[in-house]
Amino acid sequence: MAAPSKNNRKVLGRLSLPERTFVADALRTETVGGVLLLIAAVVALIWANTPLSDSYASVRDFHIGPSALGLDLSIQHWAADGLLAVFFFVAGIELKRELVAGDLRDPKAAILPVVAALCGMAVPALVYVLTNVLGNGSMDGWAVPTATDIAFALAVLAVIGTSLPSALRAFLLTLAVVDDLFAIMIIAVFFTDSLNFAALGGAVVGLAVFWLLLRKGVRGWYIYVPLALVIWGLMYNSGVHATIAGVAMGLMLRCTRKEGEQHSPGEHIEHLVRPLSAGLAVPLFALFSAGVSVSGKAIGDVFTQPETLGVVLGLVVGKTVGIFGGTWLAARFTRAELSDDLSWPDVFAVASLAGIGFTVSLLIGELAFKGDTALMDEVKAAVLLGSLIAAVLATVLLKLRNAKYRAMVEHEDRDEDLDGIPDIYEQDNPEYHLRMAAIYEKKAAEHRRLAELSPASSGEPGPAGSGESGSPA
């Protein structure tokens, strides 16, 4: 068997320290947001399936907003088109950062998450299409199972008490960023029925002004927030989904650091807005979108109708097979090798976790079946059920590997010299080794002192059973 080429790259290997720190900070916020998202979804289901269900429908369908501006919308509509624009604004910043400073800036490194994300969207769509061709169902929902909800996936990790090694966490985050990009493209291209060119032109002009102000270095939230609201309103009235305005503005922010900057403007704004997105915008969207009727009959219908069955199979089977297969193909044809610390079952477990498609899947379900309220609710139920099954499957697979992951995370986090930098990042630093030598010398001196004070070193009799002769001849 031929020896592997020295030019072979390692995939899912150790992150650089800045990237590791960024991923940890981003996922920490997303995890908190994911728990809130989970709570909001549970509250919505309880609220919609109790005697209080009429009040849920009344609040969800209550209209508010200036009708003269075309913005007399229901609470649910405001959550889907307004609050999710904040979510997609953060997604746009994440994507920009990945493109200019993260994994996606290097074409060789970008191949793996891009191919994995594309396959992780194409295969679920194919599963849905095949299911509905065979079952004579509607093709309108082909895009519903294509999305991954990173916040919900992280909430599952938090609930089951497991932690992924940094390489797998970064892979999951980058996968979700690319996934969001293609979901945005799907929404923009396939769910724009008619265009108001005057409003669209106004939105484009507004975006141009937004870009120009950024390039001129103009600062002040009191300038950008009103401008962003105007752009959002014009985008909504243009017929293009209003969340596109959010991602467009996010992509315009500068995410590279100039000399003397600790954080780029994009990173700074993302740090400020991410808690609003993860802690308020997305949970409120879930609260007013996840409230569907759940009963034994409704759950049974999910597995008998082609549209709903296609969503469940797409999320549970399509996502897992697509992401795992895409990762394997990318590694196979680029002659990349999996990191020595990981194995393909680890990739499969993370791929199953990506089958949790909550927020964007619910949004696409609303857009795809907005003309059929009953089917829309059934598809939403399928999203919830499919995400639950994917979460249970991922829990089982990740728990099987949990001891290994815990050991890897402990190794990654070890900081014996207490300088705030994990030891694995200092192996080439002579000062680190001098500090460690001093630490071990201090420990050795302490052990020598204790040895000198021990009874054996002073000739005193040892404790009973220490090897001394016990009985007379």
Salt bridges, closest charged atoms under 4 A:
GLU19 OE1 - ARG97 NH2 2.94
ASP25 OD1 - ARG28 NH1 2.89
GLU30 OE2 - ARG274 NH1 2.58
ASP61 OD1 - ARG60 NE 3.27
ASP72 OD1 - HIS63 ND1 3.90
ASP81 OD1 - HIS77 NE2 3.16
ASP81 OD2 - HIS241 NE2 3.45
GLU94 OE2 - ARG274 NH2 2.43
GLU98 OE2 - ARG97 NH1 3.66
ASP179 OD2 - LYS319 NZ 2.71
ASP193 OD2 - LYS370 NZ 3.11
GLU261 OE2 - ARG254 NH2 2.95
GLU267 OE2 - ARG97 NE 3.75
GLU267 OE1 - ARG257 NE 3.04
GLU270 OE2 - ARG274 NH2 2.29
ASP301 OD2 - LYS297 NZ 3.03
GLU337 OE1 - LYS10 NZ 3.06
ASP340 OD1 - LYS10 NZ 3.06
ASP346 OD1 - ARG401 NE 2.87
ASP346 OD2 - LYS404 NZ 3.09
GLU366 OE2 - LYS380 NZ 3.06
ASP413 OD1 - ARG20 NH2 2.30
ASP417 OD2 - ARG435 NH2 2.89
ASP419 OD2 - ARG435 NH2 3.06
GLU426 OE2 - ARG435 NH2 3.02
GLU446 OE2 - ARG449 NH2 2.76
